[in-house]
């Protein structure tokens, strides 16, 4: 289980001010290790695009983690944690069951279309 100090620190870096190191640190908290970082690098690069909204930026991170499986373990848990922290930081409510359904579906079906992932995030986070 993640300790409260670790969780508090991670919540302070959210709202799409997340770095590659932050994502790796989150995953390490779930026992995973980085295997490949190219998709995470791309997702982080997309965070600097001022034309993209927060949900689309989040969708790029979710695709990098859920479809490209950059970690040896804990990819879905890492994605869930990031989404929940994003929602909490932005004072949004989350339909946890729907979010879990979408995370599992994205991972299982290798959904790569950013608009689809963004729609799924928006449907679970209000």
VEXGULO-154555 format. One record per residue: residue number from 0; x, y, z of N, C-alpha, C, O in turn; residue in one letter. Coordinates in steps of 0.1 Angstrom, whole numbers, plus 5000, padded with zeros to 4 digits. Example, Ala and Ser with C-alpha at 12.3 -4.5 7.8 and 13.67 -1.06 7.14 Angstrom:
seq:0, n.X:5132, n.Y:4943, n.Z:5078, ca.X:5123, ca.Y:4955, ca.Z:5078, c.X:5132, c.Y:4967, c.Z:5078, o.X:5142, o.Y:4967, o.Z:5085, type:A
seq:1, n.X:5128, n.Y:4978, n.Z:5071, ca.X:5137, ca.Y:4989, ca.Z:5071, c.X:5129, c.Y:5000, c.Z:5079, o.X:5134, o.Y:5011, o.Z:5080, type:S
This chain:
seq:0, n.X:5008, n.Y:4988, n.Z:5000, ca.X:5000, ca.Y:5000, ca.Z:5000, c.X:5009, c.Y:5012, c.Z:5000, o.X:5020, o.Y:5013, o.Z:5006, type:X
seq:1, n.X:5004, n.Y:5023, n.Z:4993, ca.X:5012, ca.Y:5035, ca.Z:4992, c.X:5010, c.Y:5043, c.Z:5005, o.X:4999, o.Y:5045, o.Z:5010, type:X
seq:2, n.X:5021, n.Y:5048, n.Z:5011, ca.X:5020, ca.Y:5056, ca.Z:5023, c.X:5014, c.Y:5070, c.Z:5020, o.X:5015, o.Y:5074, o.Z:5009, type:X
seq:3, n.X:5009, n.Y:5076, n.Z:5030, ca.X:5002, ca.Y:5089, ca.Z:5029, c.X:5011, c.Y:5100, c.Z:5024, o.X:5008, o.Y:5108, o.Z:5016, type:X
seq:4, n.X:5024, n.Y:5100, n.Z:5029, ca.X:5033, ca.Y:5110, ca.Z:5025, c.X:5036, c.Y:5109, c.Z:5010, o.X:5037, o.Y:5119, o.Z:5003, type:X
seq:5, n.X:5038, n.Y:5097, n.Z:5005, ca.X:5041, ca.Y:5095, ca.Z:4991, c.X:5029, c.Y:5099, c.Z:4983, o.X:5031, o.Y:5106, o.Z:4973, type:X
seq:6, n.X:5017, n.Y:5096, n.Z:4987, ca.X:5005, ca.Y:5100, ca.Z:4980, c.X:5004, c.Y:5115, c.Z:4980, o.X:5000, o.Y:5121, o.Z:4969, type:X
seq:7, n.X:5006, n.Y:5122, n.Z:4991, ca.X:5005, ca.Y:5136, ca.Z:4992, c.X:5015, c.Y:5143, c.Z:4982, o.X:5011, o.Y:5152, o.Z:4975, type:X
seq:8, n.X:5027, n.Y:5138, n.Z:4982, ca.X:5037, ca.Y:5143, ca.Z:4972, c.X:5033, c.Y:5141, c.Z:4958, o.X:5034, o.Y:5151, o.Z:4950, type:X
seq:9, n.X:5027, n.Y:5130, n.Z:4955, ca.X:5023, ca.Y:5127, ca.Z:4941, c.X:5011, c.Y:5136, c.Z:4937, o.X:5010, o.Y:5141, o.Z:4926, type:X
seq:10, n.X:5002, n.Y:5139, n.Z:4947, ca.X:4990, ca.Y:5147, ca.Z:4944, c.X:4995, c.Y:5161, c.Z:4941, o.X:4988, o.Y:5168, o.Z:4933, type:X
seq:11, n.X:5006, n.Y:5166, n.Z:4947, ca.X:5010, ca.Y:5179, ca.Z:4944, c.X:5017, c.Y:5181, c.Z:4930, o.X:5018, o.Y:5192, o.Z:4926, type:X
seq:12, n.X:5020, n.Y:5170, n.Z:4924, ca.X:5027, ca.Y:5171, ca.Z:4911, c.X:5017, c.Y:5169, c.Z:4899, o.X:5021, o.Y:5169, o.Z:4887, type:X
seq:13, n.X:5004, n.Y:5167, n.Z:4902, ca.X:4995, ca.Y:5163, ca.Z:4892, c.X:4990, c.Y:5176, c.Z:4885, o.X:4996, o.Y:5186, o.Z:4885, type:X
seq:14, n.X:4978, n.Y:5175, n.Z:4879, ca.X:4972, ca.Y:5185, ca.Z:4871, c.X:4981, c.Y:5187, c.Z:4858, o.X:4982, o.Y:5198, o.Z:4853, type:X
seq:15, n.X:4986, n.Y:5176, n.Z:4853, ca.X:4993, ca.Y:5176, ca.Z:4841, c.X:5007, c.Y:5182, c.Z:4842, o.X:5013, o.Y:5185, o.Z:4831, type:X
seq:16, n.X:5012, n.Y:5185, n.Z:4854, ca.X:5026, ca.Y:5188, ca.Z:4856, c.X:5033, c.Y:5176, c.Z:4860, o.X:5040, o.Y:5176, o.Z:4871, type:X
seq:17, n.X:5032, n.Y:5166, n.Z:4853, ca.X:5038, ca.Y:5153, ca.Z:4856, c.X:5050, c.Y:5150, c.Z:4847, o.X:5050, o.Y:5153, o.Z:4835, type:X
seq:18, n.X:5060, n.Y:5145, n.Z:4853, ca.X:5072, ca.Y:5142, ca.Z:4846, c.X:5074, c.Y:5127, c.Z:4844, o.X:5067, o.Y:5119, o.Z:4850, type:X
seq:19, n.X:5083, n.Y:5123, n.Z:4836, ca.X:5086, ca.Y:5109, ca.Z:4834, c.X:5091, c.Y:5103, c.Z:4847, o.X:5087, o.Y:5092, o.Z:4850, type:X
seq:20, n.X:5099, n.Y:5110, n.Z:4854, ca.X:5104, ca.Y:5105, ca.Z:4867, c.X:5092, c.Y:5103, c.Z:4877, o.X:5092, o.Y:5093, o.Z:4885, type:X
seq:21, n.X:5082, n.Y:5112, n.Z:4876, ca.X:5070, ca.Y:5110, ca.Z:4885, c.X:5063, c.Y:5097, c.Z:4882, o.X:5059, o.Y:5090, o.Z:4891, type:X
seq:22, n.X:5061, n.Y:5095, n.Z:4869, ca.X:5054, ca.Y:5083, ca.Z:4865, c.X:5061, c.Y:5070, c.Z:4869, o.X:5055, o.Y:5061, o.Z:4874, type:X
seq:23, n.X:5074, n.Y:5071, n.Z:4867, ca.X:5083, ca.Y:5059, ca.Z:4871, c.X:5082, c.Y:5057, c.Z:4886, o.X:5081, o.Y:5046, o.Z:4891, type:X
seq:24, n.X:5082, n.Y:5068, n.Z:4894, ca.X:5081, ca.Y:5067, ca.Z:4908, c.X:5068, c.Y:5061, c.Z:4913, o.X:5068, o.Y:5053, o.Z:4922, type:X
seq:25, n.X:5057, n.Y:5066, n.Z:4906, ca.X:5044, ca.Y:5060, ca.Z:4909, c.X:5044, c.Y:5045, c.Z:4907, o.X:5040, o.Y:5037, o.Z:4916, type:X
seq:26, n.X:5049, n.Y:5041, n.Z:4895, ca.X:5049, ca.Y:5027, ca.Z:4892, c.X:5058, c.Y:5019, c.Z:4902, o.X:5055, o.Y:5008, o.Z:4906, type:X
seq:27, n.X:5069, n.Y:5025, n.Z:4906, ca.X:5078, ca.Y:5018, ca.Z:4915, c.X:5071, c.Y:5015, c.Z:4928, o.X:5074, o.Y:5005, o.Z:4935, type:X
seq:28, n.X:5062, n.Y:5024, n.Z:4932, ca.X:5054, ca.Y:5022, ca.Z:4944, c.X:5045, c.Y:5010, c.Z:4943, o.X:5040, o.Y:5004, o.Z:4953, type:X
seq:29, n.X:5042, n.Y:5005, n.Z:4931, ca.X:5034, ca.Y:4993, ca.Z:4928, c.X:5043, c.Y:4981, c.Z:4925, o.X:5038, o.Y:4971, o.Z:4921, type:X
seq:30, n.X:5056, n.Y:4983, n.Z:4926, ca.X:5065, ca.Y:4971, ca.Z:4924, c.X:5070, c.Y:4969, c.Z:4910, o.X:5076, o.Y:4959, o.Z:4907, type:X
seq:31, n.X:5067, n.Y:4978, n.Z:4901, ca.X:5071, ca.Y:4976, ca.Z:4887, c.X:5085, c.Y:4982, c.Z:4884, o.X:5090, o.Y:4990, o.Z:4892, type:X
seq:32, n.X:5090, n.Y:4979, n.Z:4873, ca.X:5103, ca.Y:4985, ca.Z:4868, c.X:5101, c.Y:4989, c.Z:4854, o.X:5094, o.Y:4982, o.Z:4846, type:X
seq:33, n.X:5108, n.Y:5000, n.Z:4850, ca.X:5107, ca.Y:5005, ca.Z:4836, c.X:5114, c.Y:4995, c.Z:4827, o.X:5125, o.Y:4991, o.Z:4829, type:X
seq:34, n.X:5106, n.Y:4991, n.Z:4816, ca.X:5112, ca.Y:4983, ca.Z:4805, c.X:5115, c.Y:4991, c.Z:4793, o.X:5125, o.Y:4989, o.Z:4786, type:X
seq:35, n.X:5106, n.Y:5000, n.Z:4790, ca.X:5108, ca.Y:5008, ca.Z:4777, c.X:5101, c.Y:5022, c.Z:4780, o.X:5090, o.Y:5023, o.Z:4786, type:X
seq:36, n.X:5109, n.Y:5032, n.Z:4777, ca.X:5104, ca.Y:5046, ca.Z:4780, c.X:5100, c.Y:5055, c.Z:4768, o.X:5096, o.Y:5066, o.Z:4770, type:X
seq:37, n.X:5101, n.Y:5050, n.Z:4756, ca.X:5098, ca.Y:5058, ca.Z:4745, c.X:5084, c.Y:5063, c.Z:4744, o.X:5081, o.Y:5075, o.Z:4741, type:X
seq:38, n.X:5074, n.Y:5055, n.Z:4748, ca.X:5060, ca.Y:5060, ca.Z:4747, c.X:5057, c.Y:5070, c.Z:4759, o.X:5049, o.Y:5079, o.Z:4757, type:X
seq:39, n.X:5064, n.Y:5068, n.Z:4770, ca.X:5062, ca.Y:5078, ca.Z:4781, c.X:5069, c.Y:5091, c.Z:4777, o.X:5063, o.Y:5101, o.Z:4780, type:X
seq:40, n.X:5080, n.Y:5090, n.Z:4770, ca.X:5087, ca.Y:5103, ca.Z:4765, c.X:5077, c.Y:5110, c.Z:4756, o.X:5076, o.Y:5123, o.Z:4757, type:X
seq:41, n.X:5071, n.Y:5103, n.Z:4747, ca.X:5061, ca.Y:5110, ca.Z:4738, c.X:5050, c.Y:5116, c.Z:4745, o.X:5046, o.Y:5127, o.Z:4743, type:X
seq:42, n.X:5044, n.Y:5108, n.Z:4755, ca.X:5033, ca.Y:5113, ca.Z:4763, c.X:5037, c.Y:5126, c.Z:4771, o.X:5029, o.Y:5135, o.Z:4772, type:X
seq:43, n.X:5048, n.Y:5126, n.Z:4776, ca.X:5053, ca.Y:5138, ca.Z:4784, c.X:5055, c.Y:5149, c.Z:4774, o.X:5052, o.Y:5161, o.Z:4778, type:X
seq:44, n.X:5060, n.Y:5147, n.Z:4762, ca.X:5062, ca.Y:5157, ca.Z:4752, c.X:5048, c.Y:5164, c.Z:4749, o.X:5048, o.Y:5176, o.Z:4747, type:X
seq:45, n.X:5038, n.Y:5156, n.Z:4748, ca.X:5025, ca.Y:5161, ca.Z:4745, c.X:5019, c.Y:5170, c.Z:4756, o.X:5010, o.Y:5178, o.Z:4754, type:X
seq:46, n.X:5024, n.Y:5169, n.Z:4768, ca.X:5020, ca.Y:5177, ca.Z:4779, c.X:5023, c.Y:5192, c.Z:4777, o.X:5017, o.Y:5201, o.Z:4783, type:X
seq:47, n.X:5033, n.Y:5194, n.Z:4769, ca.X:5038, ca.Y:5208, ca.Z:4766, c.X:5029, c.Y:5215, c.Z:4755, o.X:5031, o.Y:5227, o.Z:4753, type:X
seq:48, n.X:5021, n.Y:5207, n.Z:4749, ca.X:5012, ca.Y:5213, ca.Z:4738, c.X:5001, c.Y:5221, c.Z:4744, o.X:4992, o.Y:5215, o.Z:4749, type:X
seq:49, n.X:5002, n.Y:5234, n.Z:4743, ca.X:4992, ca.Y:5243, ca.Z:4749, c.X:4978, c.Y:5242, c.Z:4742, o.X:4969, o.Y:5247, o.Z:4748, type:X
seq:50, n.X:4978, n.Y:5236, n.Z:4730, ca.X:4965, ca.Y:5235, ca.Z:4723, c.X:4956, c.Y:5223, c.Z:4728, o.X:4944, o.Y:5223, o.Z:4726, type:X
seq:51, n.X:4962, n.Y:5214, n.Z:4736, ca.X:4955, ca.Y:5203, ca.Z:4741, c.X:4949, c.Y:5206, c.Z:4755, o.X:4956, o.Y:5212, o.Z:4763, type:X
seq:52, n.X:4937, n.Y:5200, n.Z:4757, ca.X:4931, ca.Y:5202, ca.Z:4770, c.X:4937, c.Y:5191, c.Z:4780, o.X:4944, o.Y:5182, o.Z:4776, type:X
seq:53, n.X:4933, n.Y:5193, n.Z:4793, ca.X:4938, ca.Y:5184, ca.Z:4803, c.X:4934, c.Y:5169, c.Z:4801, o.X:4942, o.Y:5160, o.Z:4803, type:X
seq:54, n.X:4922, n.Y:5167, n.Z:4796, ca.X:4918, ca.Y:5153, ca.Z:4794, c.X:4925, c.Y:5146, c.Z:4782, o.X:4928, o.Y:5135, o.Z:4783, type:X
seq:55, n.X:4928, n.Y:5154, n.Z:4772, ca.X:4935, ca.Y:5148, ca.Z:4761, c.X:4950, c.Y:5145, c.Z:4765, o.X:4955, o.Y:5135, o.Z:4761, type:X
seq:56, n.X:4956, n.Y:5154, n.Z:4773, ca.X:4969, ca.Y:5152, ca.Z:4778, c.X:4969, c.Y:5139, c.Z:4787, o.X:4979, o.Y:5131, o.Z:4786, type:X
seq:57, n.X:4959, n.Y:5138, n.Z:4795, ca.X:4958, ca.Y:5126, ca.Z:4803, c.X:4956, c.Y:5114, c.Z:4795, o.X:4962, o.Y:5103, o.Z:4798, type:X
seq:58, n.X:4949, n.Y:5115, n.Z:4784, ca.X:4947, ca.Y:5104, ca.Z:4775, c.X:4960, c.Y:5099, c.Z:4769, o.X:4962, o.Y:5087, o.Z:4767, type:X
seq:59, n.X:4969, n.Y:5108, n.Z:4765, ca.X:4982, ca.Y:5104, ca.Z:4760, c.X:4990, c.Y:5096, c.Z:4771, o.X:4997, o.Y:5086, o.Z:4767, type:X
seq:60, n.X:4989, n.Y:5100, n.Z:4783, ca.X:4996, ca.Y:5093, ca.Z:4794, c.X:4990, c.Y:5079, c.Z:4795, o.X:4997, o.Y:5069, o.Z:4797, type:X
seq:61, n.X:4976, n.Y:5078, n.Z:4795, ca.X:4970, ca.Y:5066, ca.Z:4797, c.X:4973, c.Y:5056, c.Z:4785, o.X:4975, o.Y:5044, o.Z:4788, type:X
seq:62, n.X:4974, n.Y:5061, n.Z:4773, ca.X:4977, ca.Y:5052, ca.Z:4762, c.X:4991, c.Y:5047, c.Z:4764, o.X:4994, o.Y:5035, o.Z:4762, type:X
seq:63, n.X:5001, n.Y:5056, n.Z:4768, ca.X:5014, ca.Y:5052, ca.Z:4769, c.X:5015, c.Y:5040, c.Z:4780, o.X:5023, o.Y:5031, o.Z:4778, type:X
seq:64, n.X:5008, n.Y:5042, n.Z:4791, ca.X:5009, ca.Y:5032, ca.Z:4801, c.X:5001, c.Y:5019, c.Z:4799, o.X:5005, o.Y:5008, o.Z:4801, type:X
seq:65, n.X:4988, n.Y:5021, n.Z:4794, ca.X:4979, ca.Y:5009, ca.Z:4793, c.X:4981, c.Y:5001, c.Z:4780, o.X:4979, o.Y:4989, o.Z:4780, type:X
seq:66, n.X:4985, n.Y:5008, n.Z:4769, ca.X:4986, ca.Y:5001, ca.Z:4756, c.X:5001, c.Y:4996, c.Z:4754, o.X:5003, o.Y:4985, o.Z:4749, type:X
seq:67, n.X:5010, n.Y:5005, n.Z:4757, ca.X:5024, ca.Y:5002, ca.Z:4754, c.X:5031, c.Y:4994, c.Z:4765, o.X:5043, o.Y:4990, o.Z:4764, type:X
seq:68, n.X:5025, n.Y:4993, n.Z:4777, ca.X:5030, ca.Y:4985, ca.Z:4788, c.X:5045, c.Y:4988, c.Z:4791, o.X:5053, o.Y:4979, o.Z:4789, type:X
seq:69, n.X:5049, n.Y:5000, n.Z:4795, ca.X:5063, ca.Y:5003, ca.Z:4797, c.X:5069, c.Y:4997, c.Z:4809, o.X:5081, o.Y:4997, o.Z:4811, type:X
seq:70, n.X:5061, n.Y:4992, n.Z:4818, ca.X:5066, ca.Y:4987, ca.Z:4831, c.X:5064, c.Y:4972, c.Z:4832, o.X:5055, o.Y:4966, o.Z:4825, type:X
seq:71, n.X:5072, n.Y:4966, n.Z:4840, ca.X:5072, ca.Y:4951, ca.Z:4841, c.X:5060, c.Y:4947, c.Z:4849, o.X:5055, o.Y:4935, o.Z:4847, type:X
seq:72, n.X:5054, n.Y:4955, n.Z:4857, ca.X:5042, ca.Y:4952, ca.Z:4865, c.X:5036, c.Y:4965, c.Z:4869, o.X:5042, o.Y:4975, o.Z:4870, type:X
seq:73, n.X:5023, n.Y:4964, n.Z:4872, ca.X:5016, ca.Y:4976, ca.Z:4877, c.X:5011, c.Y:4987, c.Z:4868, o.X:5009, o.Y:4998, o.Z:4872, type:X
seq:74, n.X:5011, n.Y:4983, n.Z:4855, ca.X:5007, ca.Y:4993, ca.Z:4845, c.X:4993, c.Y:4999, c.Z:4847, o.X:4991, o.Y:5011, o.Z:4848, type:X
seq:75, n.X:4983, n.Y:4990, n.Z:4849, ca.X:4969, ca.Y:4994, ca.Z:4852, c.X:4968, c.Y:5001, c.Z:4865, o.X:4961, o.Y:5011, o.Z:4866, type:X
seq:76, n.X:4975, n.Y:4997, n.Z:4875, ca.X:4974, ca.Y:5003, ca.Z:4888, c.X:4980, c.Y:5017, c.Z:4887, o.X:4975, o.Y:5027, o.Z:4894, type:X
seq:77, n.X:4991, n.Y:5019, n.Z:4880, ca.X:4997, ca.Y:5032, ca.Z:4878, c.X:4988, c.Y:5041, c.Z:4871, o.X:4986, o.Y:5053, o.Z:4875, type:X
seq:78, n.X:4981, n.Y:5036, n.Z:4860, ca.X:4972, ca.Y:5044, ca.Z:4853, c.X:4960, c.Y:5048, c.Z:4862, o.X:4956, o.Y:5060, o.Z:4862, type:X
seq:79, n.X:4955, n.Y:5039, n.Z:4870, ca.X:4944, ca.Y:5042, ca.Z:4879, c.X:4948, c.Y:5053, c.Z:4889, o.X:4940, o.Y:5062, o.Z:4891, type:X
seq:80, n.X:4960, n.Y:5051, n.Z:4895, ca.X:4964, ca.Y:5061, ca.Z:4904, c.X:4966, c.Y:5075, c.Z:4898, o.X:4961, o.Y:5085, o.Z:4905, type:X
seq:81, n.X:4971, n.Y:5076, n.Z:4886, ca.X:4973, ca.Y:5089, ca.Z:4880, c.X:4959, c.Y:5095, c.Z:4877, o.X:4958, o.Y:5107, o.Z:4880, type:X
seq:82, n.X:4950, n.Y:5088, n.Z:4872, ca.X:4936, ca.Y:5093, ca.Z:4870, c.X:4930, c.Y:5098, c.Z:4883, o.X:4924, o.Y:5108, o.Z:4883, type:X
seq:83, n.X:4930, n.Y:5090, n.Z:4893, ca.X:4924, ca.Y:5093, ca.Z:4906, c.X:4931, c.Y:5106, c.Z:4912, o.X:4924, o.Y:5114, o.Z:4917, type:X
seq:84, n.X:4944, n.Y:5107, n.Z:4911, ca.X:4951, ca.Y:5118, ca.Z:4916, c.X:4947, c.Y:5131, c.Z:4907, o.X:4945, o.Y:5142, o.Z:4913, type:X
seq:85, n.X:4946, n.Y:5129, n.Z:4894, ca.X:4942, ca.Y:5140, ca.Z:4885, c.X:4928, c.Y:5145, c.Z:4889, o.X:4926, o.Y:5157, o.Z:4891, type:X
seq:86, n.X:4919, n.Y:5136, n.Z:4892, ca.X:4905, ca.Y:5139, ca.Z:4895, c.X:4905, c.Y:5147, c.Z:4909, o.X:4898, o.Y:5157, o.Z:4911, type:X
seq:87, n.X:4912, n.Y:5141, n.Z:4918, ca.X:4912, ca.Y:5148, ca.Z:4932, c.X:4918, c.Y:5162, c.Z:4931, o.X:4913, o.Y:5171, o.Z:4937, type:X
seq:88, n.X:4929, n.Y:5163, n.Z:4924, ca.X:4936, ca.Y:5176, ca.Z:4923, c.X:4927, c.Y:5186, c.Z:4916, o.X:4927, o.Y:5198, o.Z:4919, type:X
seq:89, n.X:4918, n.Y:5182, n.Z:4907, ca.X:4909, ca.Y:5191, ca.Z:4899, c.X:4895, c.Y:5191, c.Z:4905, o.X:4886, o.Y:5196, o.Z:4899, type:X
seq:90, n.X:4894, n.Y:5185, n.Z:4917, ca.X:4881, ca.Y:5185, ca.Z:4925, c.X:4870, c.Y:5179, c.Z:4916, o.X:4859, o.Y:5185, o.Z:4916, type:X
seq:91, n.X:4873, n.Y:5168, n.Z:4910, ca.X:4863, ca.Y:5161, ca.Z:4901, c.X:4858, c.Y:5149, c.Z:4909, o.X:4866, o.Y:5143, o.Z:4917, type:X
seq:92, n.X:4847, n.Y:5144, n.Z:4905, ca.X:4842, ca.Y:5131, ca.Z:4911, c.X:4845, c.Y:5121, c.Z:4901, o.X:4845, o.Y:5123, o.Z:4889, type:X
seq:93, n.X:4846, n.Y:5109, n.Z:4906, ca.X:4850, ca.Y:5097, ca.Z:4897, c.X:4840, c.Y:5086, c.Z:4899, o.X:4837, o.Y:5082, o.Z:4911, type:X
seq:94, n.X:4835, n.Y:5081, n.Z:4888, ca.X:4827, ca.Y:5068, ca.Z:4889, c.X:4838, c.Y:5057, c.Z:4888, o.X:4842, o.Y:5053, o.Z:4878, type:X
seq:95, n.X:4842, n.Y:5052, n.Z:4900, ca.X:4853, ca.Y:5043, ca.Z:4901, c.X:4851, c.Y:5030, c.Z:4893, o.X:4860, o.Y:5025, o.Z:4887, type:X
seq:96, n.X:4838, n.Y:5025, n.Z:4893, ca.X:4835, ca.Y:5013, ca.Z:4886, c.X:4837, c.Y:5015, c.Z:4871, o.X:4842, o.Y:5007, o.Z:4864, type:X
seq:97, n.X:4832, n.Y:5026, n.Z:4866, ca.X:4833, ca.Y:5029, ca.Z:4852, c.X:4847, c.Y:5032, c.Z:4848, o.X:4852, o.Y:5027, o.Z:4837, type:X
seq:98, n.X:4855, n.Y:5039, n.Z:4856, ca.X:4869, ca.Y:5041, ca.Z:4853, c.X:4876, c.Y:5028, c.Z:4853, o.X:4884, o.Y:5026, o.Z:4843, type:X
seq:99, n.X:4874, n.Y:5019, n.Z:4862, ca.X:4881, ca.Y:5006, ca.Z:4862, c.X:4877, c.Y:4999, c.Z:4849, o.X:4885, o.Y:4993, o.Z:4843, type:X
seq:100, n.X:4864, n.Y:4999, n.Z:4846, ca.X:4860, ca.Y:4992, ca.Z:4833, c.X:4867, c.Y:4998, c.Z:4821, o.X:4872, o.Y:4990, o.Z:4813, type:X
seq:101, n.X:4868, n.Y:5011, n.Z:4820, ca.X:4875, ca.Y:5017, ca.Z:4809, c.X:4890, c.Y:5014, c.Z:4809, o.X:4896, o.Y:5011, o.Z:4798, type:X
seq:102, n.X:4896, n.Y:5014, n.Z:4820, ca.X:4911, ca.Y:5011, ca.Z:4821, c.X:4913, c.Y:4997, c.Z:4816, o.X:4922, o.Y:4994, o.Z:4809, type:X
seq:103, n.X:4905, n.Y:4988, n.Z:4821, ca.X:4907, ca.Y:4974, ca.Z:4817, c.X:4904, c.Y:4972, c.Z:4802, o.X:4911, o.Y:4964, o.Z:4795, type:X
seq:104, n.X:4894, n.Y:4979, n.Z:4797, ca.X:4890, ca.Y:4978, ca.Z:4783, c.X:4901, c.Y:4984, c.Z:4774, o.X:4905, o.Y:4978, o.Z:4764, type:X
seq:105, n.X:4907, n.Y:4995, n.Z:4778, ca.X:4917, ca.Y:5001, ca.Z:4770, c.X:4929, c.Y:4992, c.Z:4769, o.X:4935, o.Y:4990, o.Z:4758, type:X
seq:106, n.X:4933, n.Y:4986, n.Z:4781, ca.X:4944, ca.Y:4977, ca.Z:4781, c.X:4942, c.Y:4964, c.Z:4773, o.X:4950, o.Y:4960, o.Z:4766, type:X
seq:107, n.X:4930, n.Y:4958, n.Z:4776, ca.X:4927, ca.Y:4945, ca.Z:4769, c.X:4925, c.Y:4946, c.Z:4754, o.X:4930, o.Y:4938, o.Z:4747, type:X
seq:108, n.X:4919, n.Y:4957, n.Z:4750, ca.X:4916, ca.Y:4959, ca.Z:4736, c.X:4926, c.Y:4967, c.Z:4728, o.X:4924, o.Y:4970, o.Z:4716, type:X
seq:109, n.X:4937, n.Y:4971, n.Z:4735, ca.X:4947, ca.Y:4979, ca.Z:4729, c.X:4941, c.Y:4991, c.Z:4721, o.X:4944, o.Y:4993, o.Z:4710, type:X
seq:110, n.X:4933, n.Y:4999, n.Z:4728, ca.X:4927, ca.Y:5010, ca.Z:4722, c.X:4937, c.Y:5021, c.Z:4722, o.X:4942, o.Y:5026, o.Z:4732, type:X
seq:111, n.X:4941, n.Y:5026, n.Z:4710, ca.X:4951, ca.Y:5035, ca.Z:4708, c.X:4946, c.Y:5049, c.Z:4704, o.X:4953, o.Y:5059, o.Z:4704, type:X
seq:112, n.X:4934, n.Y:5050, n.Z:4700, ca.X:4928, ca.Y:5063, ca.Z:4695, c.X:4926, c.Y:5072, c.Z:4707, o.X:4919, o.Y:5069, o.Z:4716, type:X
seq:113, n.X:4933, n.Y:5083, n.Z:4706, ca.X:4933, ca.Y:5093, ca.Z:4717, c.X:4919, c.Y:5098, c.Z:4720, o.X:4915, o.Y:5100, o.Z:4732, type:X
seq:114, n.X:4912, n.Y:5101, n.Z:4710, ca.X:4898, ca.Y:5106, ca.Z:4712, c.X:4889, c.Y:5096, c.Z:4719, o.X:4881, o.Y:5100, o.Z:4728, type:X
seq:115, n.X:4891, n.Y:5084, n.Z:4716, ca.X:4884, ca.Y:5073, ca.Z:4723, c.X:4888, c.Y:5073, c.Z:4738, o.X:4879, o.Y:5072, o.Z:4747, type:X
seq:116, n.X:4901, n.Y:5073, n.Z:4741, ca.X:4905, ca.Y:5073, ca.Z:4755, c.X:4901, c.Y:5085, c.Z:4762, o.X:4896, o.Y:5085, o.Z:4773, type:X
seq:117, n.X:4902, n.Y:5097, n.Z:4755, ca.X:4897, ca.Y:5109, ca.Z:4762, c.X:4882, c.Y:5109, c.Z:4765, o.X:4878, o.Y:5113, o.Z:4776, type:X
seq:118, n.X:4874, n.Y:5104, n.Z:4756, ca.X:4860, ca.Y:5102, ca.Z:4758, c.X:4857, c.Y:5093, c.Z:4770, o.X:4849, o.Y:5096, o.Z:4779, type:X
seq:119, n.X:4865, n.Y:5082, n.Z:4771, ca.X:4863, ca.Y:5073, ca.Z:4782, c.X:4867, c.Y:5080, c.Z:4796, o.X:4860, o.Y:5078, o.Z:4806, type:X
seq:120, n.X:4877, n.Y:5088, n.Z:4796, ca.X:4881, ca.Y:5095, ca.Z:4808, c.X:4870, c.Y:5105, c.Z:4812, o.X:4867, o.Y:5106, o.Z:4823, type:X
seq:121, n.X:4865, n.Y:5112, n.Z:4802, ca.X:4855, ca.Y:5122, ca.Z:4805, c.X:4842, c.Y:5116, c.Z:4810, o.X:4835, o.Y:5122, o.Z:4818, type:X
seq:122, n.X:4839, n.Y:5104, n.Z:4805, ca.X:4827, ca.Y:5098, ca.Z:4810, c.X:4828, c.Y:5093, c.Z:4824, o.X:4818, o.Y:5091, o.Z:4831, type:X
seq:123, n.X:4840, n.Y:5090, n.Z:4829, ca.X:4842, ca.Y:5085, ca.Z:4842, c.X:4845, c.Y:5096, c.Z:4852, o.X:4844, o.Y:5094, o.Z:4864, type:X
seq:124, n.X:4850, n.Y:5107, n.Z:4848, ca.X:4854, ca.Y:5118, ca.Z:4856, c.X:4845, c.Y:5130, c.Z:4853, o.X:4845, o.Y:5135, o.Z:4842, type:X
seq:125, n.X:4838, n.Y:5135, n.Z:4863, ca.X:4829, ca.Y:5146, ca.Z:4862, c.X:4832, c.Y:5157, c.Z:4871, o.X:4826, o.Y:5168, o.Z:4871, type:X
